[in-house]
């Protein structure tokens, strides 16, 4: 598969994926008191498979499992499972906005790791934009909009914060692996192998954490898988469309969705610090897009 470089397409896909992932996170948080996060991980992977089969049927591509890079898919599924486990656990102990803020160190780790592993050249403009976006995350994280309460967090909360940050590291490694696989594999093949392998990984642990869900909980668990499957395809296509270091800031928009959902669903109104941080995040994303379009125009003139 030829690697594209279409920043507009990549940005739109990234924006849509982050919105769907935030909706999925809100559902997970809503059922976390009744369903163990490992069980939720199983449903997330297992019920993403129908999305892949629909894509295969529409494209009449029944050879999606054919690959010469199975070890790469295996490693990608392992890092993805670790990232997902960290994220789902953090959702059980942290508010939605706080969990999102802490995990969104991912683009910074992606930028750092893409230099030695992918050989990407990141200029001062993109470095500045990524750091500004990360600064916006810090403004939110340190303000009343993300961290609720003024006392020292108890041990569970402190562990949740550390696990949320660890998710950013695992997600960065997963992102770079997706970028590498996208050079020869279709997005549907990558996500199909991911879903199959992550389902297998979580199935092994499932008997130790299983709780029989109610009908409503079962429907929500299935919805987690379907929404997550669509979002994953969009995310994989985004990283096949443009450099990962260029798309990183767009993933920050998830904080906007988490604030909105937290406000409506969890009655968590945003503070001035949330709005200020969000403004920095959006500005950094728009500036990245501006720089990428300017670079593309210069290449066409040469």
C-alpha positions in Angstrom: 0.0 0.0 0.0 1.5 3.3 -1.1 1.9 5.8 1.8 0.0 9.0 1.3 0.7 12.4 2.7 -2.6 14.3 2.9 -2.7 16.4 6.0 -6.3 17.5 5.4 -7.6 13.9 5.2 -5.4 12.9 8.2 -6.7 15.8 10.3 -10.3 15.1 9.6 -10.0 11.4 10.4 -8.1 12.2 13.6 -10.8 14.6 14.7 -13.5 12.1 14.1 -11.6 9.3 15.8 -10.9 11.3 18.9 -14.6 12.2 19.2 -15.7 8.6 19.0 -13.0 7.4 21.4 -14.2 10.0 24.0 -17.8 8.8 23.6 -16.5 5.2 24.1 -14.6 6.3 27.2 -17.6 7.9 28.7 -19.6 4.7 28.3 -16.8 2.7 29.9 -16.7 5.1 32.8 -20.5 4.8 33.2 -20.4 1.0 33.7 -17.0 0.8 35.5 -18.7 0.3 38.9 -20.4 -2.8 37.7 -18.1 -4.3 35.1 -14.4 -4.9 35.6 -12.2 -3.1 33.1 -10.6 -6.3 31.8 -14.1 -7.6 30.8 -14.7 -4.3 29.1 -11.5 -4.7 27.2 -12.6 -8.1 25.9 -15.9 -6.6 24.6 -14.0 -3.6 23.1 -11.9 -5.9 21.0 -14.4 -8.7 20.2 -17.2 -6.5 19.0 -14.9 -4.4 16.8 -14.6 -7.5 14.6 -18.1 -7.0 13.0 -17.0 -3.6 11.8 -14.0 -5.2 10.0 -16.2 -7.8 8.4 -18.6 -5.1 7.1 -15.6 -3.3 5.6 -14.5 -6.5 4.0 -17.9 -7.3 2.6 -18.4 -3.8 1.1 -14.9 -3.9 -0.5 -15.2 -7.6 -1.4 -11.8 -8.0 0.1 -11.8 -11.4 1.9 -8.0 -11.6 2.1 -7.6 -9.1 4.9 -5.9 -11.6 7.1 -3.1 -12.2 4.6 0.1 -10.7 5.9 3.8 -11.2 5.8 4.3 -9.1 8.9 2.6 -11.2 11.6 5.3 -10.4 14.2 4.7 -6.7 13.7 1.0 -7.2 14.2 1.7 -9.3 17.4 3.9 -6.6 18.9 1.4 -3.9 17.9 -1.4 -5.8 19.6 0.6 -6.2 22.7 1.4 -2.5 23.0 -2.2 -1.7 22.2 -3.4 -4.1 24.9 -1.1 -2.4 27.4 -2.2 1.1 26.4 -5.9 0.0 26.5 -5.5 -1.6 29.9 -3.9 1.5 31.4 -6.6 3.8 29.9 -9.5 1.6 31.0 -8.1 1.2 34.5 -7.6 5.0 34.8 -11.2 5.6 33.8 -12.3 3.5 36.8 -10.7 5.8 39.3 -10.3 9.2 37.7 -12.8 11.8 36.3 -13.1 11.8 32.5 -11.4 15.1 31.9 -8.6 14.3 34.3 -8.0 10.9 32.7 -8.0 12.5 29.3 -5.6 15.3 30.3 -3.1 12.9 31.8 -3.1 10.4 28.9 -2.6 13.1 26.3 1.2 13.1 26.7 1.0 10.7 23.8 1.7 13.2 21.0 4.8 14.4 22.9 6.1 10.9 23.2 5.2 10.2 19.6 7.2 13.3 18.5 10.2 12.2 20.6 10.1 8.6 19.4 9.4 9.3 15.7 12.8 10.9 15.3 15.0 7.8 16.1 12.5 5.2 15.0 11.0 6.7 11.8 13.7 9.2 10.9 11.2 12.0 10.7 12.5 15.6 10.7 10.6 17.8 13.1 11.2 21.5 12.7 11.0 24.2 15.2 7.5 25.2 14.2 6.0 21.7 14.9 8.1 21.4 18.0 6.7 24.7 19.2 3.1 23.8 18.3 3.3 20.4 20.1 4.8 22.0 23.2 2.1 24.7 23.2 -0.5 22.0 22.9 1.1 20.1 25.8 1.2 23.4 27.7 -2.6 23.7 27.2 -3.0 20.2 28.7 -1.0 21.3 31.7 -3.2 24.4 32.2 -6.2 22.1 32.2 -4.6 19.5 34.4 -3.5 22.0 37.0 -6.7 24.0 37.0 -10.1 23.3 38.5 -11.5 22.1 35.2 -9.6 18.8 35.3 -8.6 18.0 38.8 -11.4 18.2 41.3 -10.8 18.8 45.0 -8.0 20.5 46.8 -6.6 17.8 49.0 -3.8 15.3 48.3 -5.1 12.4 46.2 -5.4 9.1 48.0 -3.3 6.1 46.9 -5.8 4.9 44.3 -6.0 8.2 42.7 -2.3 8.6 42.6 -1.9 5.2 41.0 -4.6 6.1 38.5 -2.7 9.2 37.5 0.6 7.3 37.0 -1.2 4.6 35.0 -2.8 7.3 32.8 0.5 8.8 32.0 1.9 5.3 31.3 -0.9 4.9 28.8 0.6 7.8 26.8 3.9 6.0 26.5 2.3 2.7 25.3 0.0 4.6 22.9 3.0 6.4 21.4 4.7 3.0 20.7 1.5 1.7 19.2 1.2 4.7 17.0 4.7 4.3 15.6 4.0 0.6 14.9 0.8 1.5 13.1 2.8 3.9 11.0 5.3 1.3 10.1 2.7 -1.4 9.3 0.7 1.1 7.2 3.5 1.2 4.6 2.6 -2.3 3.5 -0.7 -3.2 5.2 -4.2 -1.8 4.7 -5.8 -0.1 7.7 -8.5 -2.8 7.7 -5.8 -5.6 7.9 -4.1 -3.8 10.8 -7.2 -3.3 12.8 -8.5 -6.8 12.1 -5.3 -8.4 13.4 -5.4 -6.0 16.3 -8.9 -7.0 17.2 -8.3 -10.7 16.8 -5.1 -10.7 18.9 -6.3 -8.3 21.6 -9.5 -10.4 21.9 -7.3 -13.4 22.4 -5.1 -11.7 25.0 -8.1 -10.5 27.0 -9.9 -13.8 26.6 -7.2 -15.5 28.5 -7.7 -13.2 31.5 -11.5 -13.0 31.2 -12.4 -15.9 33.5 -10.7 -14.3 36.4 -12.7 -11.0 36.1 -16.0 -12.0 34.6 -19.3 -10.6 35.9 -22.5 -11.4 34.1 -23.8 -8.1 32.7 -27.5 -7.1 32.7 -29.2 -6.5 29.4 -28.5 -2.8 29.4 -24.9 -3.4 30.4 -24.5 -5.9 27.6 -25.8 -3.5 25.1 -23.4 -0.8 26.3 -20.5 -3.3 26.2 -21.4 -4.1 22.6 -21.6 -0.4 21.8 -18.1 0.1 23.3 -16.8 -2.4 20.8 -18.6 -1.1 17.7 -17.8 2.6 18.4 -14.2 1.7 19.2 -13.9 -0.4 16.0 -15.0 2.5 13.8 -12.8 4.9 15.7 -9.8 2.6 15.3 -10.2 2.4 11.5 -10.4 6.1 11.3 -7.3 6.5 13.5 -5.3 4.0 11.5 -6.3 5.7 8.2 -5.3 9.1 9.7 -1.8 7.8 10.5 -1.5 6.3 7.0 -2.3 9.8 5.6 0.2 12.0 7.2 3.3 12.1 9.4 2.5 11.1 13.0 4.3 14.2 14.4 2.0 16.4 12.3 -1.2 14.8 13.4 -0.3 14.6 17.1 -1.9 18.0 18.1 -5.2 17.0 16.6 -5.6 14.2 19.2 -5.7 17.0 21.8 -9.2 17.8 20.8 -10.4 14.9 22.8 -10.1 17.1 25.8 -12.8 19.3 24.3 -15.1 16.3 23.9 -14.4 15.1 27.4 -15.2 18.5 28.9 -18.5 18.7 27.0 -19.5 15.1 27.9 -18.4 15.7 31.5 -20.5 18.8 31.6 -23.7 17.2 30.2 -23.4 13.7 31.6 -21.5 14.1 34.8 -22.5 17.7 35.7 -18.8 18.8 35.6 -18.9 22.4 34.3 -15.5 23.6 32.9 -13.5 26.4 34.6 -11.6 29.2 33.0 -8.5 27.1 33.1 -10.2 24.4 31.0 -11.3 27.0 28.4 -7.8 28.6 28.3 -6.1 25.3 27.9 -8.5 24.2 25.2 -7.8 27.4 23.3 -4.1 26.6 23.4 -4.7 23.1 22.2 -6.9 24.2 19.3 -4.5 26.9 18.3 -1.6 24.5 18.2 -3.6 22.1 15.9 -4.5 24.9 13.5 -0.9 26.1 13.4 0.3 22.6 12.5 -2.2 22.5 9.7 -1.1 25.9 8.5 2.6 24.8 8.4 1.8 21.5 6.7 -0.2 23.3 3.9 2.6 25.8 3.5 5.2 23.1 3.2 3.0 21.2 0.6 2.7 24.4 -1.5 6.4 24.9 -1.4 7.0 21.3 -2.6 4.7 21.8 -5.5 6.5 24.9 -6.6 9.9 23.1 -6.6 
